[in-house]
Amino acid sequence: MIIVTRPDITEAQIDHIRERIEALGLRTHLSRGESRTIIGCIGDERVLLDVPLHSMPGVESVTPILKPYKLASREFAAEPTRVRVGDQSAAVVGGRQIAVIAGPCSVEGRDMLLTTAYAVRAAGAVMLRGGAFKPRTRPMHSRAWASKGSSCCVRCGARPGSRSSPR
């Protein structure tokens, strides 16, 4: 974690920031410039996540060194994460190609689903998505659409993760 101080920070404020950080088990390193002091925090930055460093007197900015979500970050993985969707000829999310997923917010009928499926494939999408109900409508109305949308998907031969052509 790097803490950049304001130009008008006092020595007492710098000492207070350092004491607060060191009380949590981290070490600090000062780098004094002409108008700013930088306080480097050395150790497990996660202990500082709940500390309101931005609101401490004299602090101008706080920059984390380690990125969150290290396991998903390209900086920490030797190879990009690839996730296959569906069967052997499935789409790959995270590969070199962009995996475009397209479709309607809600499936309102068989013809609409088939037309949309062909259109999104022709446009280059690799997966079809379609909502089977409208969550913002009345609950009983949503159940009716959910039933129609689900049965429509089944009749069209849609399977989760499938890239086969609709029947």
N, C-alpha and C positions, 0 to 999 in steps of 0.2 A: 504494500500500500504506500502510495506517495501522497504526502500532505504538503500542499503549497500554501504558504502563509501570505497574509496581506503585507503591504510595505510598512504599515504603521504598527506592526506587532511588537509587543514588549517582551523583554527577557522573561518576565514572570509568566506571561502567557505561553511562551515556548516551553518553559519548565513544566507548566501545568499540563500541556499536551503530552509531553514526554513521560511525565509521571503516570498519567492515565493509561497510556499505551504499555509502559513497562510493568504496571501493576497487573496487566492481563497476561504477562509472561512473554511479551515480545521485546526485542531490542530495538533501539532507535539509532539512526545515523543522521547527523545534521550536515547539510551542505549549504553554506552561506554564500549568497550572491550579493550584488550591489544593492538591490532593493527588496529581494525576497529571500526567505529561508525555506529550504525544502527539508522535510522530515521524512526519512525513509523508515518504514516499519519492517523489521526483519523477523520472520517467524510465520506461524500459521495465521494467515489473514482472516480465516473464518471466525476467529474470536472477536474480530472488530465489526462484524456485520451488524450487530445490534447496538453498537456504540454510535451515538449521534455526533460524529466527528465534524460534520459540516456546520453544526450549530455552536461549536466551541469558539470562544473569542479569539480572533486573530487568524482563523482558518479561511482561506479563499477558495480552495478546491481540494477534493480528495479523489485520487485515481487508483483503482485497484490494479495490481500488477497481474495477478492470475485471473484468467477469464472464468466466469461461471460456466457450468456445463462442460467441464473439461473432457468428459467421455465423448461428447458429441462434437467437440471442437476439432477442426482440421489441424490446429496447432499441436495437439497432443496425440493424434492417432497417426500411425504410419500409413494406413490406407483409408480412403473414404468409406464410410458405412454405406452398404448397399442393402436394401430390403426388397426382396422379391414379393410380388403380389400375385397370387393365383397359382396356376399350374406351370408346366415346363416352359410354355411360351409367354410367360407372364411379363408384365411391366416391371421395371426395376426403378425404384425410387432411390436417389442418391448416386446414380451412375453418371456417366458423362453426358447423357441425354437428359433434357428437362422432361419430367413426367407430368404431363398436363392431364388434369382430371376435370371433366366438365359434365354438366347436366342440369336438369331443372331443379328449382327449389322444392317443387312438389310434383309427384307423378299424378296426373289427373286422368289418365286413360291409356289403353294399350297403344292406340295410334300415336299419341303424343310421345310415349316412351320409345317406340320403334323409330319414329322420325328423328327424335333427338339422338338416339344411339348411332344411327347412320351419319347424321350431321357432325357429331363430335368426332367420330372416327375419321371422316373425310377431312376434317379440319386439323387432324394430327394428334388428337387426344388419345391417351393410352388406356384411360379408365373412364367409365361412366358412373356418375353419382346421381342419385335422385332421392329426394325426401319422400317418405311414404305418408307423412302427415304434416299439417301446418300447426306448429306449436303456439302461434299467436291467436288462433281462433278458439271458439268455444270447445270445451272438452268432448262433447258428444259429436260435434261436427268433425273434429279431428279423428275420432275413432272411425267414422264413416269413410273418410279419405284414406286412413291407414289401411283399412280393409281392402278398399278398391286398389290402392297403390301396390300393396303387397301381392294381391292376387294377380295383378297385371304383370308384375315382375316375374312371378312364377310361371304364368302362361307364356311369357315371352322367352322363357328359358334362361333368364338372368340368374347367375349364381354369384355370391360374394367372391370377388377376386377373379371372375371369369373374363376372358378376352374373346370367347367364342362369339360368332355372329348370332344376333337374335334370330329366332326361328320365324 
